[in-house]
Amino acid sequence: CDKSLLFYVEKVAFCATLNENGPYGPFPQSKDVPFNKVYTNIGNCYNCSTGVFTAPVEGVYYFSFFYHAGGKTPSGMQLVKNGQMIVQSGDHGSKCDTAYNGGNAAVLQLKKHDRVCVQLLANHHVWGGGDSTTFNGFLLS
């Protein structure tokens, strides 16, 4: 995070998408998703290499994630705070579905240095192209 924010925070917000050419996953273990195409990163608290947001100050934050996925392989993601799952979304694979979308959101009370990320569940996938899989967050108060 920007060190100047540690003394005074006016705005913290980010918006990032998964910029891959096609499906992302499945992987044998759950994995933090590096949403690597960043549209907004006010405060520089979102790390696009790791996919982790680190709270610069204590406060109430809003986070959301959305994804698109093909229908034959299961899809599933979860919002994680300091290693603990908060909310999740997913769908089983089906030969009848050609695609599906999912997402979830949460308002969280964070302490300074708390870490929030989105994980892809083990043996699941999402679509990594077309800016259709996103992770967003901002400081409310």
C-alpha positions as CSV (number, residue, x, y, z in Angstrom):
1,C,0.0,0.0,0.0
2,D,0.9,3.6,-0.4
3,K,2.7,4.5,2.9
4,S,1.1,8.0,2.9
5,L,-2.3,6.4,3.3
6,L,-1.3,5.0,6.7
7,F,-1.7,8.4,8.3
8,Y,-4.7,9.7,6.3
9,V,-7.0,7.9,4.0
10,E,-9.5,9.8,1.8
11,K,-10.2,7.1,-0.8
12,V,-9.4,3.4,-1.3
13,A,-10.9,1.5,-4.3
14,F,-9.9,-1.0,-6.8
15,C,-11.4,-2.8,-9.8
16,A,-9.5,-5.7,-11.6
17,T,-10.3,-8.4,-14.1
18,L,-8.7,-11.8,-14.9
19,N,-6.9,-11.3,-18.2
20,E,-6.2,-14.8,-19.5
21,N,-6.9,-16.2,-23.0
22,G,-9.6,-18.7,-22.2
23,P,-10.3,-20.9,-19.2
24,Y,-8.5,-20.4,-15.9
25,G,-8.2,-23.7,-14.0
26,P,-9.0,-26.2,-13.0
27,F,-6.1,-26.7,-10.5
28,P,-5.7,-29.5,-8.0
29,Q,-5.7,-27.1,-5.0
30,S,-7.6,-23.9,-4.2
31,K,-5.6,-20.9,-5.5
32,D,-5.6,-17.2,-5.0
33,V,-6.6,-15.6,-8.3
34,P,-4.3,-12.8,-9.6
35,F,-6.8,-10.5,-11.2
36,N,-4.1,-9.0,-13.4
37,K,-5.8,-6.3,-15.5
38,V,-6.3,-3.3,-13.2
39,Y,-8.7,-0.6,-14.1
40,T,-8.7,1.3,-10.8
41,N,-6.3,1.0,-7.8
42,I,-6.8,4.2,-5.7
43,G,-4.5,3.9,-2.8
44,N,-2.4,1.1,-4.4
45,C,-3.6,-1.5,-1.8
46,Y,-4.5,-4.2,-4.4
47,N,-1.6,-6.3,-5.7
48,C,-2.2,-7.6,-9.2
49,S,0.7,-10.1,-9.0
50,T,-0.8,-11.9,-6.0
51,G,-4.5,-10.9,-6.2
52,V,-4.4,-9.7,-2.6
53,F,-5.9,-6.5,-1.2
54,T,-4.3,-5.3,2.0
55,A,-6.3,-2.8,4.2
56,P,-4.3,0.4,4.8
57,V,-6.5,1.4,7.7
58,E,-9.2,0.0,10.0
59,G,-12.7,0.5,8.5
60,V,-15.7,-1.0,6.8
61,Y,-15.1,-2.2,3.2
62,Y,-17.3,-3.6,0.4
63,F,-16.0,-6.4,-1.8
64,S,-17.5,-8.2,-4.8
65,F,-16.5,-10.8,-7.3
66,F,-18.2,-12.0,-10.4
67,Y,-17.3,-14.7,-12.9
68,H,-18.2,-16.3,-16.2
69,A,-17.5,-20.0,-16.8
70,G,-18.1,-22.8,-19.3
71,G,-20.8,-25.3,-18.5
72,K,-19.0,-28.7,-18.6
73,T,-16.5,-28.1,-15.8
74,P,-17.5,-27.0,-12.2
75,S,-17.0,-23.4,-11.4
76,G,-16.5,-21.9,-7.9
77,M,-14.8,-19.0,-6.2
78,Q,-14.7,-17.7,-2.6
79,L,-13.9,-14.4,-1.0
80,V,-11.3,-15.0,1.7
81,K,-10.3,-12.7,4.6
82,N,-7.0,-13.6,6.3
83,G,-7.2,-17.2,5.1
84,Q,-10.9,-17.7,6.2
85,M,-13.7,-18.1,3.6
86,I,-16.4,-15.4,4.0
87,V,-18.7,-16.0,1.0
88,Q,-18.6,-18.2,-2.0
89,S,-20.4,-18.9,-5.3
90,G,-20.3,-21.9,-7.6
91,D,-22.0,-24.3,-9.9
92,H,-21.6,-28.0,-10.8
93,G,-20.6,-29.0,-14.3
94,S,-23.3,-30.2,-16.7
95,K,-23.4,-31.4,-20.2
96,C,-26.6,-29.4,-20.7
97,D,-25.3,-26.0,-19.7
98,T,-23.0,-24.2,-22.1
99,A,-22.1,-21.4,-19.7
100,Y,-23.0,-19.8,-16.4
101,N,-22.2,-16.8,-14.3
102,G,-21.9,-16.3,-10.6
103,G,-20.7,-13.9,-7.9
104,N,-21.1,-12.7,-4.4
105,A,-20.3,-9.7,-2.2
106,A,-19.7,-8.9,1.4
107,V,-19.3,-5.9,3.7
108,L,-16.4,-6.5,6.1
109,Q,-15.0,-4.8,9.1
110,L,-11.2,-4.9,8.5
111,K,-8.3,-4.0,10.7
112,K,-5.1,-2.4,9.3
113,H,-3.1,-5.0,7.3
114,D,-6.0,-7.5,7.0
115,R,-5.8,-9.3,3.7
116,V,-8.7,-10.1,1.3
117,C,-8.5,-12.1,-1.9
118,V,-10.6,-14.3,-4.1
119,Q,-9.7,-18.0,-4.5
120,L,-10.6,-20.4,-7.2
121,L,-11.8,-23.6,-5.6
122,A,-9.9,-26.8,-6.2
123,N,-10.9,-28.6,-9.4
124,H,-13.0,-25.7,-10.6
125,H,-12.5,-23.2,-13.4
126,V,-13.6,-19.7,-14.5
127,W,-13.3,-17.9,-17.8
128,G,-10.3,-15.6,-17.9
129,G,-11.0,-13.6,-21.1
130,G,-13.2,-10.7,-22.1
131,D,-13.1,-8.9,-18.7
132,S,-15.9,-11.2,-17.4
133,T,-14.3,-12.4,-14.2
134,T,-13.8,-9.5,-11.8
135,F,-12.8,-8.5,-8.2
136,N,-13.7,-5.1,-6.8
137,G,-13.5,-3.4,-3.4
138,F,-13.7,0.0,-1.7
139,L,-13.6,1.6,1.7
140,L,-17.0,2.7,2.9
141,S,-16.1,4.3,6.2
